[in-house]
Amino acid sequence: MRYIFLVFGFVFFTMVFLAGLWADRTIALVVRDACIAAVVGGLAGHWFWNHVLGAMRITVAVKRAAAEAASKANRQKKGETVVAKAKK
């Protein structure tokens, strides 16, 4: 989780730093804004990653439920077939 914070923070820092240099601002303002952007970017990355993990959990749960339902239906179908053959 901390790597997500660091990666997003670095990306935001770099973007704001380069944009500040491109806008011909003083270096003190560029660094200040880039540091603030790094913290905000890290928090935004943390929030985003939590939502990605939540979506992955939901997807896995839905797929697992579908697989269990299919397996149960398959077992019931085989059970009915075995019973039908045994009766004949």
N, C-alpha and C positions, 0 to 999 in steps of 0.2 A: 504494500500500500504506500509505503514511503517513496518507492521508486516512481509511482504515478505522480505523487506530489512534486518530486524533484524534476521529473521530465516536463510536466506541464509548466512548472515554475520557470525552468530554463527556457522553454519555448517562448513563453510570454515575455520574459526578460529580454531575450534576443530580439523579438519583434519590436518591442517598444524602444529598446536601445537604438536599433537601426533606424526606426522611424524618427526618433528624436535627432539623431545625427543628420539624417536626410533633411529634416526641417530646419537645420542650422540653429538649434537651440544651444544654450551654454551646457558644458559637460556636467555641471553640478545638477542642473535640472533634468538632464537626460538620465543620469544615474539614479536620481531620486525617483523619477517616474518609473524607471525600469525595475527598481527594487519593489516599489508598490505593486507593479504589474506582476512580478514574480510571486508575491504572496497571494494576490488575487487569483492568478493563474493556477497556483498550487491548490487552492481551495476549490476552484472551479473543476479542476481535474479530479480531485477527491470526490466531489459531488457526482460528477459524470461517471466515474468508475463504479461508484456504489450503485448507480442506476443500471449500468451495464451488467454488473454481477447479479442484481435483482432480476433483470430480464433473462439472464442465463439460467438462474434457478427456476424461474417459472417455466421456461422452455423445457428444461430437463424433467421437471415434475409432470408436465403435460405429456411429454413423450413416454415417460415411464408409465403413467396411468393408461395411455393408449396401448402400450405393449402388454400391460397386465390384463387389460380388457380383452385384447385379441387372444392372449394365451388362455384366459379363462373360457372364452368362446370356443377356442380350438379344443380344449380339454372336454368341454361339454359335448361338442360335436363328436369327438372320438368316443366318449362314453356312451352316447346314444347309438352310435354305429355298432359298438361292441355288444351292447344290450340287444339291439335288433338282430344281429347275427346269431347271438346265443339263443334267442327265442325260436329261430327257424329250425 
